[in-house]
Amino acid sequence: MVNPLPVSLCHVNTRRIHGRDQHQHRGSAIDESAYPGPLRWHFQVKRADREVGRRGKRGRRGGRERTNPPEAQTGEPTQGDQTPTSHSEFPLDQRTRLTPSVKSSQRSRSPAKELQLQIRHLIDIRGPESGQASIPPVVRDLQRRLSKDFGARVIPRGLMESLHKKSPHAFENTPTYVFDDYACMTDEELRTLWGTVCAILKNAADCQENKRDENAWCMLVVQQALLSGITTAGDDLSIIHDEKTPVPVPGILELNSIQSQSIDPRFLPALPNSNKPPSKKADFALAFNKANAEVNRLYRSLSFSKPHLQLSQMTDTYTRHCAMFAGLEVKAPGWNGDEGVTQLAIRLAAGLNSIQELQKRASRTGTLLPMVGWVVTGHSWNLYIAHKCEGEGQTTTVLGPYDLLHGSTASYHSTFMLINLVKRLNSYVREVYWPWLAETILQPLCL
C-alpha cells in the first residue's frame, strides 16, 4: 500500500514504494513517472511552492487555490495504480483537532425558570393536586364552584339548529349532554351569543393560520371571550333595550388592558441579593366595574374619606383606584409557557399583597379570598388560582394549571365551555368575593 504521507524534499530520504528504493537528494532531479498518481501531483505542487518561495503549510491565508489531483477529479485511478485514491492531503499530525467545549454539553436554563427559582421562597408555583391537605377551605370552595358539572349544558338548546346548519360535522361530534334545555334566553340574546362564538372561532383560526402576534390574539380573541362571559345576559345580567341596539346592564366586573401599565414595586417580591424587584407585566385584568351602581357607591364613599387610597397593585391613574380580582397573560403559539406562568404568578402575588395591605389598614384579620388568572397561549387557556394562607407572611401559593378547567377556542364546544367558565367566575365574584371585599375591607376603610 502506498504511504499517503508526503515525501520530504529537504533532506535525504529513502522510501520503499512498490518494492523499489527511491533516493532523493536536495536539488537532484526526480523521476515523477515512477511514482503513483497522488505522489506525482504532490511533487508538482511542491515544485510550484519552491518557485514562488512558499515552503509553509498548505492552505495558508492568501495562498493560491490548489486543484485536486487528477484522479480525484475524474474519479478513476491512473494506470498502474492499484491503491485506493482517498489519500489525505495533510499529514495526520498537522490536521486541525476539534475538542468539545465543556459548556456545549450543558443545557442553559430559561430566564423564566431562573426567575421562578429566585422567587420560590415568596411565590410557590405548584400543581393543583400537590399539597391538597394545606389548601384552605376558601380555595376548595372556589374549585368546587368552577368544576361542578363543568362542560355540561353549556350550549342553549335554541342554538342546536344554528350549529347544525353552520357545521354539520361539529354538530355530529358534539355530545348531547352539552345542550341546555333550561336556558332562559330570548331570541335576541341567542343571536348575540351565537354571533360572538362564531366571531371568536373565525378570529382564532385567522390568528393561528396567519401566525399573528399576541396583540392580535388579545384584541380579536381574548377580549371577545372575556366580554362575552362577563356581560352576556341570561342567568347573570338583564338587557335594557333601546331604539337601536340592546345595551347590557353594567356587570360587577370590567375588562382593563394593562399591557403598558406597571406594578407598584411595593407589592412585588424582592429578589435575593438584589434591591430591584422583578418587573413583570400582564395583558388584561378583571377589575370591579365603576359603572356598576353598587360598586360605584362604595368607590365614591372611599374617594371622599380617603381620596389617595390605592385599591390595586397598579400605578396607573385609573386602575390604581380599581380593586382587581383576576389577571391574564397572553402569548402567541410557540412562546415559552414558563414565561407566561411567571408573569401571571408575579401579578397575582402583587394583587394579594395589595389586598393584604388594605386588610391591615382596615384593622381586619383572616384568610384572604383567592384570586384567579389565565395563561392564554394561542387557542389554549390554562387557569391558575393564587392564595395566601393566614400566618404565611409574604408567601403566595399559585396552583395550576387545572386540566378539568382547561379552556380553548379551537371548536364550538370548547368555546361555549370557555364562555361558561368565565360566567361561573363572574357569578362567584358577584355572590362571594365582592360581598366579602366590600364588608370586610372596603366599608371599614370608609369610616
N, C-alpha and C positions, 0 to 999 in steps of 0.2 A: 504493500500500500504506500502511496506517495505521501511523504511527510508534508503536511499542509503549511508548516511554518516557513517563512521566507528565508532564503539563503543570504547570509551576511556577505556583503561585498567589501567590508572594511578590513578584513584580515584573512589569513589563510584558513580555509575551512574545507573539510573533507566530508562528503555525504555519500551514502550508498543509495543510489536511485536505480531501480530496476536491475540490480545486480552489478552496477558499474560504479567505479570510483571516479569522481569528478573533482578536479583540483582547480580552485580559483585563487588567483593572486591579484594583489592590488594593481590595477592598470592593465592586466592581461585581457586579451580578447576572450569572449565567451561564446562557445558554440551553442546558441539558443535552440537550434533544431534538435539537439539531443535531449531536451527536457520536455516533459508533458506540457499540455496547453496552459494550465494555470500558472506554472512557473515561467513559461515564456512571456506571458502577459506581465508577470511580476518584474522580470528583468527589463522589459520595455518601460515600465513606469519608473523604476529606479534610475534608468539611464536618463529619462526626461528630468527627474529631480536633480541629478547632478548637473545637467545643462543649465538649469535656472538657479542653481545654488540652494536648493531646498533639500535638506537632509533630515528634517524633523518628522514627526508623526504625520501620517496622512489625515486628511480631514481638518487640518488647521484652518482657523478662521481666515478668510481671504484667499485660501488656496483654490486652485482650479478644480473644476468638476472632472472626475475621472470616470471613464466609461467602464462598463462591466467587461469582463473577459469575453472573448468570442463565444465560448461555449455557453456562457450564461445568457447571452443574447439570443442565440439560436436554439438553446435547449438541447444541443447534440454534442457529444464529446468529439474531440479531434481524433484523427486517425492514429491508431496505435495506443490510445489512452483507454485503458480498460478500468480505470478507477472512477469512483463517484465524483461528480462535478460540484458538489455542495461544500466547497472549501471555505474556510473562514478568511476574511480579508485582513483581520487584525490578529496578532498573537494573543493567546489566551490571557497572558499576564498583563496585557495592555487594554483589555476590554473594560468598559465602564461597569462598575458594580453598583447595583441599586440595593440599598439596605433599608428595610422598613422602619418607619418612624414609630416611636412608642406611642405618640399621640394619635396616630392614624387608626390604631386598634381600639381606641376609646370613643364611645358614642357620647356626643355632647348632650347635655340635658337642656330642655327647652326653658326659656326665661320664665314662662308661666309656672312650670313645675318648680323652678328655683324660688320664685316668689311664694308659692304655696308652702314650701318648706320653711321659708324665713318667717312666715306669719302664722304657722300652725299652732304656736302657743297662744295665739289670740283668736284665730279662726280655724275651727276644726271642720274640714270638709270630709264627709263620710257617706257611705251608702245608707239607704233608709232602713235596711234590715240589721245593721250593726248597732249594738248598744240599745236594744229595744227597752231594756229594763230602766234605762236612765232617761227615756223620753218622757217629758212632763205630760200630764193629762190634757193641757190645752192644745198641745200638738197632736195628740191622739184624736181629740175631738175634731180638729180640722181635717186630719187624714180620713176620718170616717165620713164626714160630710161630703168630701170631694170624691171618694172612691165608691160609695154605696151605689150599686147597680149602675156604675158608670159605663156608658156605651149602649145602654138600653133606652128605648123610647126617646131618641134624640131627633128623629125626623117626624114632623107632623104628618098625620095620615092624609091631610089635604094636599100634600106635595107628592104623593105617590104617582099620580098621573103625569105631573111635570117631569119627574125623574125618569119615568118610562119613555116619554117622548124624547127627552134630551139625550139619554144614554141607555138604550135597552140592555146593553151588556152590563153596565153598572147596576141597573135595576135587578137583573137576574142574579147577580152575585151579592146582593145586599140581603142579609138575614132578616126574617120577618119581625124579630123582636126589637129592631131598631125603630119601628114605626110607632108613633104615639097616637092612640085613639082618643085621648082625653085632652089634647092640646086645644085650649080655648083661644083661637086666633081668628081675626076677621080676614076676609079675602085680601084686603089691602095689606095687612100685616104679613100674610103668607107670601104675597107677591114681593114685598120688600125683602123678606128673609131669603127667598129663592134667588132673587136678583143679586143679593150680596154674596151668597155661596157661589153662584156661577162666576161672578166677577173675581172672587178670591182664587178660584181654581184656574181661571184663564190667566190672571196676572202671575200666579205662582208658576204655571207652566211656561209662560213667556220668560220670566226671570231665569228659570232653570235652563231652558233651551238656548238662550242667548247669552248665558254666562254673565248676567248682570251683577253689579256690586251690591253691598249690603244697604246702601242708601235706597236703591230701587226696591229691595225686599221690604225695607221699613215702610216706605211710602205706599207701595202698591198692595202689599200682602198683610204685613203685621198690623198696620194701623187699621185696616178694614176689619180684620178678625177681632181685634180688641174692642173697637167701637160697636161692632155688632153684638158682642157679648154684654157690654155694659149699658147699651142704650136701646136694645130691642124691646118690643112690647111683650105681651103675653103675661107670664106669671110675675114679671118683675116690675114693669112700668106700664103706664097708660099713655095713650096718644091723644094729643089735642089737635083737632082738625081745623084748618083754616080754609080760605077760599082757594088756595093753590096747592100746597103740599102738606102732608102730615108732619108735625113738629113733635119730637119726643120730649116728654117732661124731663127736666134735668135730673139725672140719677145721682146716686150717692158718690160715684167715682167719676173722675175726669182723666183724660189721657194727656200727658205732657211729654213733649220731646225735649230731652235733656242732653242731647249729644254734645252740645257746645258748653255745657254748664259744669262747674267744678264742685267737688265735695269739700265742705269745711274741714280743714286739716285737724281741727279739734276732735273730730269724730272718727278719724282714720286710724287704723292700727299702726303702732310705731314699730319700725324695723329694728332688729338688734344691731347694735354698734352703728346706728345712724340716727341723726336728728331729723331727717327728711322722710315723711310718710310716703307710702306708695300712692301715686296719683293715677287712679283708675276711674274712667267714666263709663256711664251706661247710655243706652239709647232712648228708652222710654221709662216713664214712671206713672203709676196709677195713684193719684192723689185725691183727697176729698174735695168734692166739687163746690166751689164758692157759689155757683148758680143754684145749688140746691137750697131750698128755704131753710131747712133745719140746720145744715152746715153753715149757711151764711149768718144766721142769728148768733151762733156761737163765735164765729170769726169776728163779727162786729163787736161783740162784748169784749173779746180779747184785745182788739185794736184800741178800745177806749181805756181799758185798765192797764194794759202793757203793750204800748204801740211798737216797741222794738223787740218783742218776744219772737224768737226764731222757733218755728214749728217743725222744721225738717233739717236734714243734713246738708242741704244745698246752699250755695252762696248767691244764687240768682235773686234779683229783686222780687220777683213774683213767687217762685217756687219755695223760697226760704220761709214764706208765710203760709204755706200749704202743708198740712200734715199728710204724710205719704204712707202707703201700705205695700205696694208691690213695685218691682222693677223688672226690666227686660234688657237683655243683651243680645244683639242680633249680629249674626255672621253669615256671609255668603257661603255656599257649599265649597268644601275644600279647606276651610280655615281650621286652625287648631282649636279643638273643643276645650282644651285646658285653659286657653287664654280667656274664653268667654266665661267659663265657670269661675275663674279667679276674679275677673272684673265684677261679676254679679255678686260673688261672696263678699267682696270688699264693700260694695254698695249696700247690701243688706245689713252687714255688720255696722256700717256707719248709721243706717237708719235706726237700728235697735239702740245704738249708743245715744242718738239724739232723743228718742223716746224715754230712755232711762234718765237722761238729764232732766227732761220735763217732769218725770215722776218724782225726782228728788226735789225739784223746785216746788212741786205741789205738796211736798211732805207726805207722800204716799209710799207704801211698800207693797211687795207682792210680785208674783211672776208676770213678766211681760207676755202679752199675746204674740204669737209668731207672725212673721212677715213671709211673703212668698215672692218668687221670681221665676222667670223662664230664661233659658238659654236657647235661642232660636238659631238653628243652622240650616238654612235653606228651607225645605219642607218640614224639618223635624223641630218639634217643640218639647223640650225637657224641663220638667217642673222641679223646683227646689224649695224647701221650707227652712227658714232660719229662725232660731230661738235662743234665748238666754235663760238659763236656769237660775233661780234665786240662790244667791250665795256664791255664784261662779265668778264674780267680779267682772272682768272685761272679756271673758271667753265667750265666743259665739260659735254655735254649732250649726252647720249647714248640711241638711240631709237631702240626698238626691243623687241621680235622677230617679223618679218614680216610674217604673215601667208600666204599671197599671194605669197611670195618668198621662201617658205619652200622647201628645197631640201631633197632628200632621195636616198639611194642606195638599196632599197628593191625590186624594179621592173625595167623592161626595160624602161617603160615610164618615171618613176621618175628619173632614172639615166641619160637618154637623157636630161631631163629638167635641171638637176643639171649641166651637162656639158654646156648646152646652157646658163645658168645663169652666169657661170664663163666666157664664151665667151663674153657675154654682158658687164660684168665688165671690161674685157680686152679691149673692144672697147671704153668704157668710159675713161679708163686711157689713151689710145692712142690718142683719139680725144679731150679730155677736160683736164684731170688732168695733164698729162705730159707737154703740152704746157703752162699751167698756171704756173706750178712749175718752168719750165726752164726759161720762160721770166720774171716772176715776182720776183723770188728769186735767182735761181742759177746763171743765167747770170750776174746780177748785182754784185754778190759776186766775179766773176772772175776779175772785174775791180780793 
